[in-house]
Amino acid sequence: MSIGRAMEGRRQRKLFLTRKDTSALTHIADAYPMPSEGLGRPPESDQLYEGMQNMDRVPDQLYEERNVKRGLRNADGSGVLVGLTTISDVHGYTRVDGRVVPDEGQLRYRGYTIDDLVRGTHDAGRFGYEEVAYLLLSGSLPTRPQMDDFRARIGARRQLPEGYLDIFPRTTYSHSIMNVLQRATLLLYAFDRDPDDTAPTHEIDVALSLLGRWPRAASIAHQAYVAEQEGTRLRIPPAREGYTMAETILDVIHADEGFSREEAMLLDVMLMLHAEHGGGNNSTFSCRVLSSSGTDAYSTYAAALGSLKGPRHGGANAKAGAMINDIAGNVRDWTSDDEVAGYLARILRGEAFDHSGLIYGLGHAVYTVTDPRAEVVKTYAHELAEKKGQLDKLELIERVERLGPKVMRDVRHITKPISTNIDMYTGFVYSMLGIPEDLYTPLFALARSAGWAAHRMEELYGPARIIRPAYSTYMDERFYVPIEER
């Protein structure tokens, strides 16, 4: 069947569930109640829910005995070396006589420090994200004509393909914009004449199309959710010509309210800081794993989005912002070290906030002494906080940053250095820019798309070997028993 006929058939059927359709789901749920619902005794198949928990328990000592790298981590917490890259360098420690020695954090894109890239563009009054994206994709800083051409190519792809909005899941009842963005990305496969082409020209075109379209797709998903919640009509503002990524994002979010150049420049800084972070972070490694199989770009980027959605990865930015708000709402005196430290101890013990026992925004897999991204954003955040009247909230964040490591050492007996990572400030910055919380992680994804594309192409045209790590088996030999004898 042709794509055109398939789409026509979809227009005749209702593809996406809205609240009006949930009655069908209710009937399904009634037919399969939870074990404790409406039954005199647990059903015989309850082992489906509990059996695997018992079967999958592997003794902790076996990991050490068999030299298994849990989470692809060495025993000292450093990452297992699985590849070589020319794209970026994430530096947080050195090795001396085989030991990990904490060091000041550094982040380099194609050899340039992130601090130089941010200040080099912003001190000259220029937006920098597109310059960073060009650098990551091509390996070189652009000339002015190259930069103008690059921005024009992205701008030409801001509009979604004709017919796309007829089937885009904009009416899907979902609070997760990341989930909708995944489906929106996979749907673009159907509008590509040769979606499985992995030639460099096609890969660059797909990357540019996502740089152009993802801000719009994410905004539509957010506005559709709000419209459904409030019973209002969905409004989709037209794509503006000549806008940078930061301006486009604020434009589609704020619509008629507008935004200032200072606000767009701060968002541009955040996009630059999130554009790339090495091949070993979870979403980028997911991107490289799928790319190594030779699958299409859309499937690969959808998988990276799924990884970034997790609260231990990209979702931590929203968690950190919510945690600061929770502290602000439960600590009577924000200026009291004792009160703030006491509440942080409750969070660590799982007695407060989300009961996870985590202080979001403190600690990092690579950085030990400092996170260079957090160091960059602090200056810009302070300037806007002063103008927005948010210095008290910023002072609370700085107090959590100062007290948190000591509380973690006292409560968890952690001895290694604990640095503040960029998540501690991301939610605060986005809130000052008037960005809805459900778009925090999607903005991370929009920025990281440049890094994902660079790593995908490096994997496609470099190692040319499918990624396949090994797992050691831990189980007893068993013999088949006829069902009547079990």
N, C-alpha and C positions, 0 to 999 in steps of 0.2 A: 504494500500500500504506500502511496506517495505521502510525503509530509503534508501537502496541501489537503488531501482527502482525509488524513488522520485528524488534522485540525478542524476541518469542517464537521467531522463526526463529533468531536469534543464540544463544539459549539451547541450541538443538539442535545447534549447531555449535561447534567450538572456535575462538575468534577470536584469542586471543593466544598467541604462542609462548612456551613455557617451555623449560628445558633438555632435557626429554624429546622436544621437537619438533625439536631442532636437527639430528637426523639427516636430515630432509628438506632442510634448508638445505645440509648437507654434500654431498648428492648434486648439488644445483644448482651448488655451488662446484666440484665435481669435473668437471662438464660444461663449465665455463668457467674453465679455469685461468689464472693470471697468465701474461704472455708468456714468462717465463723458466722456467715449470714444465712439464716433460714434453714439450717441443717441440724438434725439431732446429734450427729456425730461427724467427725472429720471424714471427708471422702478418702477412699483407699489410695487415690492418686496423689495424696498430699506429699509424698516423697518427691514429687516434681519440684516442690518449693523448698524442701529441706535437704534432700538427698545430696545434691551437689556441694552444699556447704560442708557436709561431713566428708565427702570423697576428696575434695580439693585442698585439704589441709596438709601442707608439706612442712615437716619439722624445720625450724629456723636453722638448726645447726647444719643441715644438709647444704644450704647455700654456701656456707663457708667451706665445708668439706669438699664440695665439688667445684669450688671456685666459680660459682654462678654469680654473674653481675646483675643483681636485681635492679630493674629500671635502667639497664645499661649504665650503671654507676659502679665505680670502683669503691672499695671499702672506705676510702677517705672522703667519699662524696663527689669526687671529680668524675667527669664523663668518660666513658670508654671511647677510645679513639677509633672511629669507624670510617673516616674519610678525610680527604684533603680538599680545600676550597681556596679560591682566590677572591671570594666575594666580600667577606668581612672577618674581623678578628674580635672576639669577645674575651677580654683579658681580666682576670680577677685574682690570680694567684700565680706564683712561680713554684718550681720544684727544686729543692736543694737536698742532695743525697737521698732522693726518692721520696722526700716528705713534701707535703703541700704547705707552702709558706704564704700567708695572706699578703696581698699587694693592692695598691690603688687600682681602681677599675678603669679600664680603657675600652672604648668601642671605636673601631675603624671600619669605614666603608671603602673598599677598594684601596686601602692604604691611608685614607684621609681620616683624621679624628673627627668624631661627631661634633665636638665643640667647634672646631675650625669650620666645618660645613655650615653649622647654624649661624655662627657669627659672621662668616664670610658673606652670606647672603643677606642676613638681617641688618648688619651694620651698613650695608649698601642700600637698604630700603627695599630689598627684593624678597618675594616669596621664594622659598627654597625647596619645597617638597618635589616639584617636578625636576629640579636640577639633580636632586638625590636619586630620584627614580631613573633618570637618564643614565646617571653614573652606574647604578647597580645593573641596569640592563645591558649597557654597552661597554662598561669598563673604563670609560673616560668621562671627564667633565665636559659639558657641552660648550661650544662657542655660542655667541648670541644668536646667529642664524639657526643653528641646530636646535637651540632652546625654543625659539619661536616656532619652528616646524614641529617639534615634539609636542608642544602645547596645542598647536592647531590640530594635530592628528588625534589627540585625546578629545579635544573639543568637538571634533566631527563625529565622535562616537558617543556623545552624551545621550542622544535620543535612543530610545529602545527600538528594536526592529518593528516594522509594520506588522500588525496582527499579534504582537507579543502580549499587549495588555488585555487582549480578549481572553487569554488563558493564564496569564500571570496570577499566582495565588494571592492576589491582593485582598480577597475577601476571606481568606483562611482565618478562622478564629484561633489566633495564636499570640501568646505574649512574647514569644521568642523571635525576635527579628533575625537572629543568626540562623534559626531553623528555616525561616522563610527565604533568607538570602541563599542558603544552600540549594533549595529547590529552584529558586530563580536562576541560579547559575547553571544547574543541570538542564533547565528548560532552554537556555541559550544554545545548547548543543543542537536542538531541533531546527534552529534558524541559521546554522552554519552549513554552507554548501559542502564542505569537506571536513567535518568535525574531528575525524581521526588522523588528520594530517599532522605530523610532528616535525615538519621541516621548519627551519629557523624563521623564515618569513611568516609562516602561519602562526607560529608560537608568539612572535612579537605582536602580530595583529590581535590575537586573542588577549594578550596581556594589556594592550592599549584599550581594547574594547571594555575590559573589566574596570580599568582605571576610570574610564569614562562613564560606565553604566552603573557600577555598584552604588555610588552615592544616591543616584536616583531610585534604584530598586529598593535600597534600605529605607529611604525616606517614604516611598509609597507604602511599603509594608507598615511602617510606624503610623503614618497618617490613616491608613485603612483600619488599623486596630483601634485607634482613637475614635474614628468616625463610627465604628460599629459599637464601641462602648457608649458613646454619647448620643447615638442615633442621629448623627448628622451626615451630610453629604461629603463624599470623598472629593477633595480638591487636589489637583496635580498641577503645580506651577510649571510653566514652560522652562526648558533649559536655556540658560543665559550664554551668550557667546562671549568669549574672551576671559571668562572667569577661571581662576586657578582651582585646584582641588579644594583648598580650604574655603574659598569664597563660594564655591558651588555647594558644599555641604551646609554652610550656614544659610545660604539663600534658600535651599529647599526645605530646611528645617524651620526657619523663621518667616519665610514668605513675605507677607506685607509688613512685618515688624521691622525688618531690616537689621543690619549689623554694622559695626564700626570697622575701620581698617585695622585698628589695634587688636580687636577681637579676632579677626581673620588671621592676623600675623601670629597671634599666640596659638591658634589652632594649627597653623602651618608648622610651628615648632614641634607640637605634639606629633604631627604626622611624620616629620623628619625623624624624630626620636624612635618612633615605632616602625619605621620602614624596613628594618632588617635587624636580625640579632643572631646570626650564625646558623649553621646547618644542624646543630644539635638540639635546638628547642623543639618542643613536641610537635607543633603544627608544621614547622619547616621540614622536620624529619619525616612527618607523614607525607608531605609533598614530595620529598625525595624518594620515599619508599614506593609510592604509587607511580612516580615518573619512571623508576627503574624497571617497572613491568611493561612500559611502553604504552600505557593507557592514555586516553585523550586528556587534554588540558582541563576540560570542564569537570570531569570526574576527579581529577587531581586537586583542583582548587576547592571543590565541594568538600573533599575529605579534610583539607587543611582548615576550612571553616569549622567543620565538626570538631576538630581537635581544639581549636582556639576557643570554642564555646565553653569548654570546661572551666569550672571555678578554680582549678589549680593552675590554669594557664591564663588565657586572655580574660576570662570571666572574673579574675581577681581584681581588676580595676573597679568594677561595680561593687564587689564585696568590700573593698577597702573604703570606698566612699560611704557605703551603707554603715560600715563599722564606725567611722568617725561620727556620723549622724547619731548613731546609737549611743556612743560615748557622750556626745553633747547633750542628749536627751536624758541621760541617767546620772551624770556627774553634776552635782549641784554647783561646785566651784571649779570652773575650768582652769583657774590659775593655781590650784592647789596640786603640788606634786604628789602628795600623799593620797588625795582622792582619785586622781587619774591613775596612779600606779596601782591602787587597790582595785579599781575596776578592770584594769588590764590583767591583773592576776586572776580575777574571776573569769575573764574571757579565756585565759589559758587553761583554767581548770574545767572549761566546758560549762560554766554556770551562767554565762551571759552571752549576749548577741546571738550567734547562730548555733551555739553549743558545739562547734567543731573543734574548739581548743586551739584555734589559730589566730594570730594577730596578723591580719592581711597587710601587705606592704612592707613587712620586715623580713629580711633574709632572702637569699637568692642562691640558685644552684651553682652559679659561677662567681659572681661578685662577692667579695669578703669584706673589704674595708669601705669601699664606696661604689655606688652605681653611677657611672658618669651621666646617664640620662637624667637621673634625679637631680644631680648637681646642676645640670643645665636648666632644668625647668623651674627650679626654686626661684631663681632671679626673676624670670618672667612672671611667675605666679604671684610673687610679692608685689610687683608693680601693678598688676590688675586688681589684686585683692585690696590694695590701698584705695584705688579708684572706685571699687564696687562696695566699699565698706565691709569687707569680709576679713579684716585683719585678725579679729578675735578667733575666727574659725581656723585661720592659718596658724595662729599661735598655738591652738589646741593640737593641730597636726604636728607642729614642731615639738611640742611637749611629749606627744606619743612617740615620736621619733627618738627623742632623747632618753625617755624613761623605759621604753619598750625592751631594748636589749638587756638592761639590768634585771627587769622583771622576768624575762625569759631565762636568764641565768639562775635566778633565785628559785623559780618555780619548776623549770624543766632541767636545771643543772647543765645547760648548754655552755660549752667552753669555747667554741669557735667564734670568730668575729661575726657580728650580725649587722649587715648594712641595710639602709633604707633603700627599697627599690622604687622604681617610677610609679608603681601602682598606688603608692601612698598619696601621690599628688594628682594622678590622672582624674579620678572622680571629682575632686575639688575643682580642678581647672575646668572640666566640662560643665560642672554645675554653674560656675560663674559665667560661662558662655551661653547658658540657657539651653544646653543640649539635654534632651530627655534621657533618663537612666537606661532605658532599653536600647539606646543607640551607642552606649559607651563601648561595648565590645565590638559591634559592627564597625565603628570608626577605627578601632585597632586593626580590624581585618582589611579595611580599605587602604590603610597605610602600609600594612605588611604585604599587600599583593605584589608590590614591586620586588621585595625580597624573595617571595615565593617564586615569582617568575624567573628571577635570576638563578635560583637554586634548581628549579626544574630543568632549565636549559643546560646548566652545568652537569646535571645528572644524565640527561638525555644524550649529550654529545661528548661526555667525558668517560666515566667508568665503564659504561655500556655493559653492566652486569647486574642482574636482578638482585636486590637486597634480600637475603634470606639468612637470618641468624638461626642458631640452633637452641633447642630446649632439651635438657636432660630428663629422662623419664624416671618417675618414682611411682611404682605400682607393683602389686603382687600378680603372679600368673594366676589366671582363673580359667575354669573349664565350663563349657556350656552345659546348662541344666534344662531339660524340657520344661515347658511352662506348667504342666500338670504337677511337677515335682518341686516347684519353687515354694 
